[in-house]
Amino acid sequence: MADIVYFSSTSGNTHRFIEKLGRPAARIPIYARDEPLQVSEPYVLVVPTYGGGDNKGAVPKQVIKFLNDEQNRSLIRGVIGAGNTNFGTGYCLAGDIIAKKCKVPHMFRFEVFGTPDDVRIVHDGLESFWKQQP
């Protein structure tokens, strides 16, 4: 069972953050030819922001495809956004967009692949979050 579902491009920044968390995680495939991910348990989505902070293209296409599956969308419980503060107001915009559309909290934000403090805060926050879930 994965309590985190995440997308990471070939740059691997989000993947490195997920590895530091040491929590069960499933990765949304990068390539369309790969077997699509379908979940059967509640999860928190970790998503980077694309497009330099512009609304257009902020959510990776692979994540849109994943969430267009009704079962996957029904099991999302929160979002964690990854971004680059160079995007200004677009920092972690993909997380904001998904949280609003799926009516779940945008729980945390971290830059690029996260600082040690980011890792600790997200890890501890997820521990608390999952203990409170029914």
Chimera marker file (.cmm) of the C-alpha trace (Angstrom):
<marker_set name="trace">
<marker id="1" x="0.000" y="0.000" z="0.000" r="1" g="1" b="0" radius="0.5"/>
<marker id="2" x="1.344" y="3.429" z="-0.953" r="1" g="1" b="0" radius="0.5"/>
<marker id="3" x="0.262" y="6.412" z="1.081" r="1" g="1" b="0" radius="0.5"/>
<marker id="4" x="1.981" y="8.711" z="-1.439" r="1" g="1" b="0" radius="0.5"/>
<marker id="5" x="1.479" y="8.901" z="-5.187" r="1" g="1" b="0" radius="0.5"/>
<marker id="6" x="3.889" y="11.193" z="-6.988" r="1" g="1" b="0" radius="0.5"/>
<marker id="7" x="5.047" y="12.367" z="-10.360" r="1" g="1" b="0" radius="0.5"/>
<marker id="8" x="8.678" y="13.065" z="-11.113" r="1" g="1" b="0" radius="0.5"/>
<marker id="9" x="10.116" y="13.841" z="-14.519" r="1" g="1" b="0" radius="0.5"/>
<marker id="10" x="13.418" y="12.456" z="-15.734" r="1" g="1" b="0" radius="0.5"/>
<marker id="11" x="15.202" y="15.204" z="-13.741" r="1" g="1" b="0" radius="0.5"/>
<marker id="12" x="14.275" y="13.167" z="-10.663" r="1" g="1" b="0" radius="0.5"/>
<marker id="13" x="13.930" y="16.105" z="-8.257" r="1" g="1" b="0" radius="0.5"/>
<marker id="14" x="10.577" y="15.024" z="-6.818" r="1" g="1" b="0" radius="0.5"/>
<marker id="15" x="11.743" y="11.386" z="-6.769" r="1" g="1" b="0" radius="0.5"/>
<marker id="16" x="14.736" y="12.348" z="-4.603" r="1" g="1" b="0" radius="0.5"/>
<marker id="17" x="12.412" y="14.106" z="-2.155" r="1" g="1" b="0" radius="0.5"/>
<marker id="18" x="10.144" y="11.047" z="-1.963" r="1" g="1" b="0" radius="0.5"/>
<marker id="19" x="13.126" y="8.768" z="-1.288" r="1" g="1" b="0" radius="0.5"/>
<marker id="20" x="14.150" y="10.983" z="1.641" r="1" g="1" b="0" radius="0.5"/>
<marker id="21" x="10.683" y="10.604" z="3.191" r="1" g="1" b="0" radius="0.5"/>
<marker id="22" x="11.080" y="6.830" z="3.461" r="1" g="1" b="0" radius="0.5"/>
<marker id="23" x="7.331" y="6.240" z="3.112" r="1" g="1" b="0" radius="0.5"/>
<marker id="24" x="5.428" y="3.833" z="0.850" r="1" g="1" b="0" radius="0.5"/>
<marker id="25" x="5.064" y="5.545" z="-2.528" r="1" g="1" b="0" radius="0.5"/>
<marker id="26" x="3.928" y="4.823" z="-6.080" r="1" g="1" b="0" radius="0.5"/>
<marker id="27" x="5.177" y="6.792" z="-9.075" r="1" g="1" b="0" radius="0.5"/>
<marker id="28" x="2.951" y="7.975" z="-11.918" r="1" g="1" b="0" radius="0.5"/>
<marker id="29" x="4.630" y="6.752" z="-15.125" r="1" g="1" b="0" radius="0.5"/>
<marker id="30" x="6.561" y="9.283" z="-17.186" r="1" g="1" b="0" radius="0.5"/>
<marker id="31" x="5.876" y="7.773" z="-20.602" r="1" g="1" b="0" radius="0.5"/>
<marker id="32" x="2.484" y="7.127" z="-22.237" r="1" g="1" b="0" radius="0.5"/>
<marker id="33" x="3.687" y="3.680" z="-23.349" r="1" g="1" b="0" radius="0.5"/>
<marker id="34" x="4.112" y="2.617" z="-19.695" r="1" g="1" b="0" radius="0.5"/>
<marker id="35" x="1.359" y="0.792" z="-17.813" r="1" g="1" b="0" radius="0.5"/>
<marker id="36" x="-0.903" y="3.428" z="-16.209" r="1" g="1" b="0" radius="0.5"/>
<marker id="37" x="-0.984" y="3.601" z="-12.421" r="1" g="1" b="0" radius="0.5"/>
<marker id="38" x="-4.287" y="2.791" z="-10.768" r="1" g="1" b="0" radius="0.5"/>
<marker id="39" x="-4.643" y="3.046" z="-6.994" r="1" g="1" b="0" radius="0.5"/>
<marker id="40" x="-6.969" y="1.191" z="-4.649" r="1" g="1" b="0" radius="0.5"/>
<marker id="41" x="-6.197" y="2.968" z="-1.367" r="1" g="1" b="0" radius="0.5"/>
<marker id="42" x="-6.351" y="6.606" z="-0.235" r="1" g="1" b="0" radius="0.5"/>
<marker id="43" x="-3.209" y="8.624" z="-0.975" r="1" g="1" b="0" radius="0.5"/>
<marker id="44" x="-1.618" y="12.064" z="-0.887" r="1" g="1" b="0" radius="0.5"/>
<marker id="45" x="-0.404" y="13.319" z="-4.271" r="1" g="1" b="0" radius="0.5"/>
<marker id="46" x="3.029" y="14.949" z="-4.601" r="1" g="1" b="0" radius="0.5"/>
<marker id="47" x="3.261" y="17.008" z="-7.770" r="1" g="1" b="0" radius="0.5"/>
<marker id="48" x="5.805" y="19.417" z="-9.275" r="1" g="1" b="0" radius="0.5"/>
<marker id="49" x="4.726" y="22.588" z="-11.083" r="1" g="1" b="0" radius="0.5"/>
<marker id="50" x="5.626" y="22.920" z="-14.750" r="1" g="1" b="0" radius="0.5"/>
<marker id="51" x="5.641" y="25.812" z="-17.179" r="1" g="1" b="0" radius="0.5"/>
<marker id="52" x="7.619" y="28.401" z="-15.246" r="1" g="1" b="0" radius="0.5"/>
<marker id="53" x="4.666" y="29.225" z="-13.011" r="1" g="1" b="0" radius="0.5"/>
<marker id="54" x="2.231" y="30.072" z="-15.805" r="1" g="1" b="0" radius="0.5"/>
<marker id="55" x="-1.279" y="28.636" z="-15.298" r="1" g="1" b="0" radius="0.5"/>
<marker id="56" x="-1.069" y="26.971" z="-18.690" r="1" g="1" b="0" radius="0.5"/>
<marker id="57" x="0.741" y="23.665" z="-18.376" r="1" g="1" b="0" radius="0.5"/>
<marker id="58" x="1.367" y="23.951" z="-14.615" r="1" g="1" b="0" radius="0.5"/>
<marker id="59" x="0.001" y="20.448" z="-13.948" r="1" g="1" b="0" radius="0.5"/>
<marker id="60" x="2.025" y="17.749" z="-15.736" r="1" g="1" b="0" radius="0.5"/>
<marker id="61" x="0.020" y="15.937" z="-18.432" r="1" g="1" b="0" radius="0.5"/>
<marker id="62" x="0.783" y="12.589" z="-16.797" r="1" g="1" b="0" radius="0.5"/>
<marker id="63" x="-0.857" y="13.775" z="-13.573" r="1" g="1" b="0" radius="0.5"/>
<marker id="64" x="-3.923" y="15.001" z="-15.467" r="1" g="1" b="0" radius="0.5"/>
<marker id="65" x="-4.235" y="11.581" z="-17.113" r="1" g="1" b="0" radius="0.5"/>
<marker id="66" x="-3.866" y="9.857" z="-13.717" r="1" g="1" b="0" radius="0.5"/>
<marker id="67" x="-6.548" y="12.050" z="-12.120" r="1" g="1" b="0" radius="0.5"/>
<marker id="68" x="-8.899" y="11.669" z="-15.087" r="1" g="1" b="0" radius="0.5"/>
<marker id="69" x="-9.335" y="8.070" z="-13.912" r="1" g="1" b="0" radius="0.5"/>
<marker id="70" x="-12.384" y="8.321" z="-11.632" r="1" g="1" b="0" radius="0.5"/>
<marker id="71" x="-11.096" y="5.733" z="-9.141" r="1" g="1" b="0" radius="0.5"/>
<marker id="72" x="-7.728" y="7.484" z="-8.789" r="1" g="1" b="0" radius="0.5"/>
<marker id="73" x="-9.422" y="10.853" z="-8.324" r="1" g="1" b="0" radius="0.5"/>
<marker id="74" x="-11.854" y="9.476" z="-5.714" r="1" g="1" b="0" radius="0.5"/>
<marker id="75" x="-9.025" y="8.319" z="-3.434" r="1" g="1" b="0" radius="0.5"/>
<marker id="76" x="-6.955" y="11.519" z="-3.279" r="1" g="1" b="0" radius="0.5"/>
<marker id="77" x="-6.879" y="12.981" z="0.242" r="1" g="1" b="0" radius="0.5"/>
<marker id="78" x="-4.416" y="15.849" z="-0.109" r="1" g="1" b="0" radius="0.5"/>
<marker id="79" x="-1.727" y="17.426" z="-2.278" r="1" g="1" b="0" radius="0.5"/>
<marker id="80" x="1.894" y="18.343" z="-1.658" r="1" g="1" b="0" radius="0.5"/>
<marker id="81" x="3.317" y="20.810" z="-4.159" r="1" g="1" b="0" radius="0.5"/>
<marker id="82" x="6.877" y="20.994" z="-5.415" r="1" g="1" b="0" radius="0.5"/>
<marker id="83" x="8.086" y="24.076" z="-7.195" r="1" g="1" b="0" radius="0.5"/>
<marker id="84" x="10.677" y="26.728" z="-7.710" r="1" g="1" b="0" radius="0.5"/>
<marker id="85" x="10.415" y="30.080" z="-5.940" r="1" g="1" b="0" radius="0.5"/>
<marker id="86" x="11.740" y="31.634" z="-9.165" r="1" g="1" b="0" radius="0.5"/>
<marker id="87" x="8.178" y="31.071" z="-10.462" r="1" g="1" b="0" radius="0.5"/>
<marker id="88" x="6.991" y="33.851" z="-8.129" r="1" g="1" b="0" radius="0.5"/>
<marker id="89" x="3.213" y="33.641" z="-7.639" r="1" g="1" b="0" radius="0.5"/>
<marker id="90" x="3.281" y="30.396" z="-9.645" r="1" g="1" b="0" radius="0.5"/>
<marker id="91" x="5.284" y="28.643" z="-6.902" r="1" g="1" b="0" radius="0.5"/>
<marker id="92" x="3.676" y="25.195" z="-6.392" r="1" g="1" b="0" radius="0.5"/>
<marker id="93" x="0.756" y="26.276" z="-8.596" r="1" g="1" b="0" radius="0.5"/>
<marker id="94" x="0.043" y="22.693" z="-9.725" r="1" g="1" b="0" radius="0.5"/>
<marker id="95" x="-0.731" y="21.795" z="-6.096" r="1" g="1" b="0" radius="0.5"/>
<marker id="96" x="-3.125" y="24.745" z="-5.806" r="1" g="1" b="0" radius="0.5"/>
<marker id="97" x="-4.922" y="23.786" z="-9.021" r="1" g="1" b="0" radius="0.5"/>
<marker id="98" x="-5.326" y="20.120" z="-8.072" r="1" g="1" b="0" radius="0.5"/>
<marker id="99" x="-6.382" y="20.893" z="-4.487" r="1" g="1" b="0" radius="0.5"/>
<marker id="100" x="-9.115" y="23.226" z="-5.723" r="1" g="1" b="0" radius="0.5"/>
<marker id="101" x="-10.339" y="20.899" z="-8.467" r="1" g="1" b="0" radius="0.5"/>
<marker id="102" x="-10.344" y="17.775" z="-6.253" r="1" g="1" b="0" radius="0.5"/>
<marker id="103" x="-11.541" y="19.616" z="-3.115" r="1" g="1" b="0" radius="0.5"/>
<marker id="104" x="-8.638" y="18.442" z="-0.929" r="1" g="1" b="0" radius="0.5"/>
<marker id="105" x="-6.084" y="20.406" z="1.116" r="1" g="1" b="0" radius="0.5"/>
<marker id="106" x="-2.792" y="21.636" z="-0.345" r="1" g="1" b="0" radius="0.5"/>
<marker id="107" x="-0.930" y="20.326" z="2.664" r="1" g="1" b="0" radius="0.5"/>
<marker id="108" x="2.710" y="21.323" z="2.120" r="1" g="1" b="0" radius="0.5"/>
<marker id="109" x="5.007" y="23.030" z="-0.364" r="1" g="1" b="0" radius="0.5"/>
<marker id="110" x="8.702" y="22.467" z="-0.972" r="1" g="1" b="0" radius="0.5"/>
<marker id="111" x="11.282" y="23.846" z="-3.368" r="1" g="1" b="0" radius="0.5"/>
<marker id="112" x="12.898" y="21.628" z="-6.017" r="1" g="1" b="0" radius="0.5"/>
<marker id="113" x="13.964" y="18.507" z="-4.052" r="1" g="1" b="0" radius="0.5"/>
<marker id="114" x="13.415" y="19.875" z="-0.558" r="1" g="1" b="0" radius="0.5"/>
<marker id="115" x="15.603" y="20.886" z="2.356" r="1" g="1" b="0" radius="0.5"/>
<marker id="116" x="16.164" y="18.661" z="5.398" r="1" g="1" b="0" radius="0.5"/>
<marker id="117" x="13.555" y="20.809" z="7.190" r="1" g="1" b="0" radius="0.5"/>
<marker id="118" x="11.062" y="20.231" z="4.349" r="1" g="1" b="0" radius="0.5"/>
<marker id="119" x="11.605" y="16.479" z="4.609" r="1" g="1" b="0" radius="0.5"/>
<marker id="120" x="11.076" y="16.491" z="8.387" r="1" g="1" b="0" radius="0.5"/>
<marker id="121" x="7.979" y="18.707" z="8.214" r="1" g="1" b="0" radius="0.5"/>
<marker id="122" x="6.343" y="16.655" z="5.449" r="1" g="1" b="0" radius="0.5"/>
<marker id="123" x="7.256" y="13.313" z="7.040" r="1" g="1" b="0" radius="0.5"/>
<marker id="124" x="5.897" y="14.311" z="10.441" r="1" g="1" b="0" radius="0.5"/>
<marker id="125" x="2.844" y="15.960" z="8.881" r="1" g="1" b="0" radius="0.5"/>
<marker id="126" x="2.005" y="12.805" z="6.930" r="1" g="1" b="0" radius="0.5"/>
<marker id="127" x="2.441" y="10.683" z="10.066" r="1" g="1" b="0" radius="0.5"/>
<marker id="128" x="-0.145" y="12.835" z="11.854" r="1" g="1" b="0" radius="0.5"/>
<marker id="129" x="-2.421" y="13.050" z="8.831" r="1" g="1" b="0" radius="0.5"/>
<marker id="130" x="-2.652" y="9.283" z="8.281" r="1" g="1" b="0" radius="0.5"/>
<marker id="131" x="-3.229" y="8.614" z="12.006" r="1" g="1" b="0" radius="0.5"/>
<marker id="132" x="-6.279" y="10.914" z="11.856" r="1" g="1" b="0" radius="0.5"/>
<marker id="133" x="-7.825" y="9.217" z="8.818" r="1" g="1" b="0" radius="0.5"/>
<marker id="134" x="-10.693" y="6.766" z="9.417" r="1" g="1" b="0" radius="0.5"/>
<link id1="1" id2="2" r="1" g="1" b="0" radius="0.2"/>
<link id1="2" id2="3" r="1" g="1" b="0" radius="0.2"/>
<link id1="3" id2="4" r="1" g="1" b="0" radius="0.2"/>
<link id1="4" id2="5" r="1" g="1" b="0" radius="0.2"/>
<link id1="5" id2="6" r="1" g="1" b="0" radius="0.2"/>
<link id1="6" id2="7" r="1" g="1" b="0" radius="0.2"/>
<link id1="7" id2="8" r="1" g="1" b="0" radius="0.2"/>
<link id1="8" id2="9" r="1" g="1" b="0" radius="0.2"/>
<link id1="9" id2="10" r="1" g="1" b="0" radius="0.2"/>
<link id1="10" id2="11" r="1" g="1" b="0" radius="0.2"/>
<link id1="11" id2="12" r="1" g="1" b="0" radius="0.2"/>
<link id1="12" id2="13" r="1" g="1" b="0" radius="0.2"/>
<link id1="13" id2="14" r="1" g="1" b="0" radius="0.2"/>
<link id1="14" id2="15" r="1" g="1" b="0" radius="0.2"/>
<link id1="15" id2="16" r="1" g="1" b="0" radius="0.2"/>
<link id1="16" id2="17" r="1" g="1" b="0" radius="0.2"/>
<link id1="17" id2="18" r="1" g="1" b="0" radius="0.2"/>
<link id1="18" id2="19" r="1" g="1" b="0" radius="0.2"/>
<link id1="19" id2="20" r="1" g="1" b="0" radius="0.2"/>
<link id1="20" id2="21" r="1" g="1" b="0" radius="0.2"/>
<link id1="21" id2="22" r="1" g="1" b="0" radius="0.2"/>
<link id1="22" id2="23" r="1" g="1" b="0" radius="0.2"/>
<link id1="23" id2="24" r="1" g="1" b="0" radius="0.2"/>
<link id1="24" id2="25" r="1" g="1" b="0" radius="0.2"/>
<link id1="25" id2="26" r="1" g="1" b="0" radius="0.2"/>
<link id1="26" id2="27" r="1" g="1" b="0" radius="0.2"/>
<link id1="27" id2="28" r="1" g="1" b="0" radius="0.2"/>
<link id1="28" id2="29" r="1" g="1" b="0" radius="0.2"/>
<link id1="29" id2="30" r="1" g="1" b="0" radius="0.2"/>
<link id1="30" id2="31" r="1" g="1" b="0" radius="0.2"/>
<link id1="31" id2="32" r="1" g="1" b="0" radius="0.2"/>
<link id1="32" id2="33" r="1" g="1" b="0" radius="0.2"/>
<link id1="33" id2="34" r="1" g="1" b="0" radius="0.2"/>
<link id1="34" id2="35" r="1" g="1" b="0" radius="0.2"/>
<link id1="35" id2="36" r="1" g="1" b="0" radius="0.2"/>
<link id1="36" id2="37" r="1" g="1" b="0" radius="0.2"/>
<link id1="37" id2="38" r="1" g="1" b="0" radius="0.2"/>
<link id1="38" id2="39" r="1" g="1" b="0" radius="0.2"/>
<link id1="39" id2="40" r="1" g="1" b="0" radius="0.2"/>
<link id1="40" id2="41" r="1" g="1" b="0" radius="0.2"/>
<link id1="41" id2="42" r="1" g="1" b="0" radius="0.2"/>
<link id1="42" id2="43" r="1" g="1" b="0" radius="0.2"/>
<link id1="43" id2="44" r="1" g="1" b="0" radius="0.2"/>
<link id1="44" id2="45" r="1" g="1" b="0" radius="0.2"/>
<link id1="45" id2="46" r="1" g="1" b="0" radius="0.2"/>
<link id1="46" id2="47" r="1" g="1" b="0" radius="0.2"/>
<link id1="47" id2="48" r="1" g="1" b="0" radius="0.2"/>
<link id1="48" id2="49" r="1" g="1" b="0" radius="0.2"/>
<link id1="49" id2="50" r="1" g="1" b="0" radius="0.2"/>
<link id1="50" id2="51" r="1" g="1" b="0" radius="0.2"/>
<link id1="51" id2="52" r="1" g="1" b="0" radius="0.2"/>
<link id1="52" id2="53" r="1" g="1" b="0" radius="0.2"/>
<link id1="53" id2="54" r="1" g="1" b="0" radius="0.2"/>
<link id1="54" id2="55" r="1" g="1" b="0" radius="0.2"/>
<link id1="55" id2="56" r="1" g="1" b="0" radius="0.2"/>
<link id1="56" id2="57" r="1" g="1" b="0" radius="0.2"/>
<link id1="57" id2="58" r="1" g="1" b="0" radius="0.2"/>
<link id1="58" id2="59" r="1" g="1" b="0" radius="0.2"/>
<link id1="59" id2="60" r="1" g="1" b="0" radius="0.2"/>
<link id1="60" id2="61" r="1" g="1" b="0" radius="0.2"/>
<link id1="61" id2="62" r="1" g="1" b="0" radius="0.2"/>
<link id1="62" id2="63" r="1" g="1" b="0" radius="0.2"/>
<link id1="63" id2="64" r="1" g="1" b="0" radius="0.2"/>
<link id1="64" id2="65" r="1" g="1" b="0" radius="0.2"/>
<link id1="65" id2="66" r="1" g="1" b="0" radius="0.2"/>
<link id1="66" id2="67" r="1" g="1" b="0" radius="0.2"/>
<link id1="67" id2="68" r="1" g="1" b="0" radius="0.2"/>
<link id1="68" id2="69" r="1" g="1" b="0" radius="0.2"/>
<link id1="69" id2="70" r="1" g="1" b="0" radius="0.2"/>
<link id1="70" id2="71" r="1" g="1" b="0" radius="0.2"/>
<link id1="71" id2="72" r="1" g="1" b="0" radius="0.2"/>
<link id1="72" id2="73" r="1" g="1" b="0" radius="0.2"/>
<link id1="73" id2="74" r="1" g="1" b="0" radius="0.2"/>
<link id1="74" id2="75" r="1" g="1" b="0" radius="0.2"/>
<link id1="75" id2="76" r="1" g="1" b="0" radius="0.2"/>
<link id1="76" id2="77" r="1" g="1" b="0" radius="0.2"/>
<link id1="77" id2="78" r="1" g="1" b="0" radius="0.2"/>
<link id1="78" id2="79" r="1" g="1" b="0" radius="0.2"/>
<link id1="79" id2="80" r="1" g="1" b="0" radius="0.2"/>
<link id1="80" id2="81" r="1" g="1" b="0" radius="0.2"/>
<link id1="81" id2="82" r="1" g="1" b="0" radius="0.2"/>
<link id1="82" id2="83" r="1" g="1" b="0" radius="0.2"/>
<link id1="83" id2="84" r="1" g="1" b="0" radius="0.2"/>
<link id1="84" id2="85" r="1" g="1" b="0" radius="0.2"/>
<link id1="85" id2="86" r="1" g="1" b="0" radius="0.2"/>
<link id1="86" id2="87" r="1" g="1" b="0" radius="0.2"/>
<link id1="87" id2="88" r="1" g="1" b="0" radius="0.2"/>
<link id1="88" id2="89" r="1" g="1" b="0" radius="0.2"/>
<link id1="89" id2="90" r="1" g="1" b="0" radius="0.2"/>
<link id1="90" id2="91" r="1" g="1" b="0" radius="0.2"/>
<link id1="91" id2="92" r="1" g="1" b="0" radius="0.2"/>
<link id1="92" id2="93" r="1" g="1" b="0" radius="0.2"/>
<link id1="93" id2="94" r="1" g="1" b="0" radius="0.2"/>
<link id1="94" id2="95" r="1" g="1" b="0" radius="0.2"/>
<link id1="95" id2="96" r="1" g="1" b="0" radius="0.2"/>
<link id1="96" id2="97" r="1" g="1" b="0" radius="0.2"/>
<link id1="97" id2="98" r="1" g="1" b="0" radius="0.2"/>
<link id1="98" id2="99" r="1" g="1" b="0" radius="0.2"/>
<link id1="99" id2="100" r="1" g="1" b="0" radius="0.2"/>
<link id1="100" id2="101" r="1" g="1" b="0" radius="0.2"/>
<link id1="101" id2="102" r="1" g="1" b="0" radius="0.2"/>
<link id1="102" id2="103" r="1" g="1" b="0" radius="0.2"/>
<link id1="103" id2="104" r="1" g="1" b="0" radius="0.2"/>
<link id1="104" id2="105" r="1" g="1" b="0" radius="0.2"/>
<link id1="105" id2="106" r="1" g="1" b="0" radius="0.2"/>
<link id1="106" id2="107" r="1" g="1" b="0" radius="0.2"/>
<link id1="107" id2="108" r="1" g="1" b="0" radius="0.2"/>
<link id1="108" id2="109" r="1" g="1" b="0" radius="0.2"/>
<link id1="109" id2="110" r="1" g="1" b="0" radius="0.2"/>
<link id1="110" id2="111" r="1" g="1" b="0" radius="0.2"/>
<link id1="111" id2="112" r="1" g="1" b="0" radius="0.2"/>
<link id1="112" id2="113" r="1" g="1" b="0" radius="0.2"/>
<link id1="113" id2="114" r="1" g="1" b="0" radius="0.2"/>
<link id1="114" id2="115" r="1" g="1" b="0" radius="0.2"/>
<link id1="115" id2="116" r="1" g="1" b="0" radius="0.2"/>
<link id1="116" id2="117" r="1" g="1" b="0" radius="0.2"/>
<link id1="117" id2="118" r="1" g="1" b="0" radius="0.2"/>
<link id1="118" id2="119" r="1" g="1" b="0" radius="0.2"/>
<link id1="119" id2="120" r="1" g="1" b="0" radius="0.2"/>
<link id1="120" id2="121" r="1" g="1" b="0" radius="0.2"/>
<link id1="121" id2="122" r="1" g="1" b="0" radius="0.2"/>
<link id1="122" id2="123" r="1" g="1" b="0" radius="0.2"/>
<link id1="123" id2="124" r="1" g="1" b="0" radius="0.2"/>
<link id1="124" id2="125" r="1" g="1" b="0" radius="0.2"/>
<link id1="125" id2="126" r="1" g="1" b="0" radius="0.2"/>
<link id1="126" id2="127" r="1" g="1" b="0" radius="0.2"/>
<link id1="127" id2="128" r="1" g="1" b="0" radius="0.2"/>
<link id1="128" id2="129" r="1" g="1" b="0" radius="0.2"/>
<link id1="129" id2="130" r="1" g="1" b="0" radius="0.2"/>
<link id1="130" id2="131" r="1" g="1" b="0" radius="0.2"/>
<link id1="131" id2="132" r="1" g="1" b="0" radius="0.2"/>
<link id1="132" id2="133" r="1" g="1" b="0" radius="0.2"/>
<link id1="133" id2="134" r="1" g="1" b="0" radius="0.2"/>
</marker_set>
